[in-house]
Amino acid sequence: MSAKKQTYSGNQGLVLEEALIFEIGVASKCGVDMEAIPDTGSMLGDCAAEQAVDLPGLSEPEAMRHYVRLSQKNHSIDAGLYPLGSCTMKHNPRLNEKMARLPGFGDIHPLQPQSSVQGALQLMDTLAHWLKTLTGMPAVALSPKAGAHGELCGMMAIRAAIEAKGELATRKRVLVPESAHGTNPATAALLGFKVDGIPADANGRVDLQAFKAKLSENGGEDVAAIMLTNPNTCGLFERDIIEIADALHEVGGYFYCDGANFNAIVGRVRPGDLGVDAMHINLHKTFSTPHGGGGPGSGPTVLSDRLAAFAPLPFVVDEGDGFKLIEDASQTDQPSFGRMVAFHGQMGMFVRALSYMMSHGSDGLRQVAEDAVLNANYVLASLKDVMTAPFNGPCMHEALFDDGFLKGTGIDTLDFAKAMIDEGYHPMTMYFPLVVHGAMLIEPTETESKATLDLFIGTMRDLVAGAKSGDLARFKQAPELAPRRRLDETLAARNPVLRWRQPEPDTQVTGQAAE
Ligand SMILES: *Cc1c(COP(=O)(O)O)cnc(C)c1O
């Protein structure tokens, strides 16, 4: 492997360096010919700007190249395998994009009269139907705009139900397994609940005895809910889920299921059959709508009979001769907990998700789950003789390893992940779930071919061999081939520099300093 080469231009082959637009543009340049503004005098009074706004000026080809080069620095699922566990980075079919751009969906505005957007409302109603069918739940709130927002929606419905029973002052405790995604305890805390952790057992699942002990404190009268992920964040199915749900319901608590991992069970398991009261579905994970740098999330939340009446506004009703968006509390008898978003949710994601469902069909959706689990188990089985898997047995949709195999090498999980970048792979999820030391969580998804996985597995095995043979440089120096090396991510997060400023005349800005 050749390290980065010093070049005169700073470019690496055809991977071109790119400075900030402010560094390459000059205020005096303009990419378009504009006619001089006729001197009509300003009507802005004292609102008129007193100095130039200092926008960088570029010619059309310069502007074009700047943005194209920047776009090439954004690693994406369209460029290569993106095995980020828990994030379900699967291929986004182009058919969905085509559907979302149909003028009847893409060019409408939420403030249009409802009579002029009947097709869009029907699409929302149809999507709701399939989400309810796939989950076995009677109601769904479409408006939440991400998984965490869906958690908030479900927990607000739970809080409203507890309040309606006059128990809000006493039901304050929310049980959260230690392996939970950080958004679970954050959601509970945001709503004023007290988070009470449940330990995992030696098999990486909720410790049933510990759960029952927690539940029986104070006779369970102060338990508002449990927030449980299934399959959980160790990539394992919670086998005791029905027993957990029954015990919880017996003491009057509610079951929030984090459904972000629905990809592993869609078409195979209906959460409604497991005693779930509320669960968000990440359309951007399971139903393949572009996310991360590629698009917004969407977190529809299904609700059980016990919670359906508290669903947020607005929602669509089929009135037989047309569809209506119920936007105001005065239009319904239901004790809705209110409104979470300005309009109705992420229309573009609704279209993509329904397009995905309809193009797969019910048999295809079941196969999604089967293939996602098969691919993850292929990775697990192909690597567990050289990497260490903390739990025995097969996994669901993601393969979890710990850093046991790196013991004594001087290399840690972070070094290993950085070395993957030099090999052309986005690293897996690192150090999550927290219950596993130096965790590496790999989610290949069902859209990767065997050939792609075989190359990935071969690369991982080669990296392990390198680590064990003491090739420290390959890890400690990594990434060597990326446009930037190791950045101080903590400093960047704590002290973000979001605004470019003209450097002092005597200081030279170099590529190094910009890092
Ligand atoms: C992705 C994820 C979430 C949060 O979803 P966002 O859309 O990122 O807000 C919550 N829980 C789990 C288990 C997840 O994987």
The ligand as an SDF file (V2000), in Angstrom:
LIG
                    3D

 15 15  0  0  0  0  0  0  0  0999 V2000
  -31.5650    5.1220   14.3990 C   0  0  0  0  0  0  0  0  0  0  0  0
  -32.0640    4.7420   15.7400 C   0  0  0  0  0  0  0  0  0  0  0  0
  -32.8150    5.6370   16.5360 C   0  0  0  0  0  0  0  0  0  0  0  0
  -33.0290    7.0960   16.1860 C   0  0  0  0  0  0  0  0  0  0  0  0
  -33.5330    7.3510   14.9250 O   0  0  0  0  0  0  0  0  0  0  0  0
  -33.2780    8.7760   14.2250 P   0  0  0  0  0  0  0  0  0  0  0  0
  -34.1020    8.7440   13.0000 O   0  0  0  0  0  0  0  0  0  0  0  0
  -31.8120    8.8610   13.9830 O   0  0  0  0  0  0  0  0  0  0  0  0
  -33.7340    9.8370   15.1990 O   0  0  0  0  0  0  0  0  0  0  0  0
  -33.3180    5.1850   17.7350 C   0  0  0  0  0  0  0  0  0  0  0  0
  -33.0960    3.9230   18.1550 N   0  0  0  0  0  0  0  0  0  0  0  0
  -32.3560    3.0410   17.4350 C   0  0  0  0  0  0  0  0  0  0  0  0
  -32.1550    1.6420   17.9480 C   0  0  0  0  0  0  0  0  0  0  0  0
  -31.8130    3.4250   16.2090 C   0  0  0  0  0  0  0  0  0  0  0  0
  -31.0840    2.5540   15.4970 O   0  0  0  0  0  0  0  0  0  0  0  0
  1  2  1  0
  2  3  1  0
  2 14  2  0
  3  4  1  0
  3 10  2  0
  4  5  1  0
  5  6  1  0
  6  7  2  0
  6  8  1  0
  6  9  1  0
 10 11  1  0
 11 12  2  0
 12 13  1  0
 12 14  1  0
 14 15  1  0
M  END
$$$$
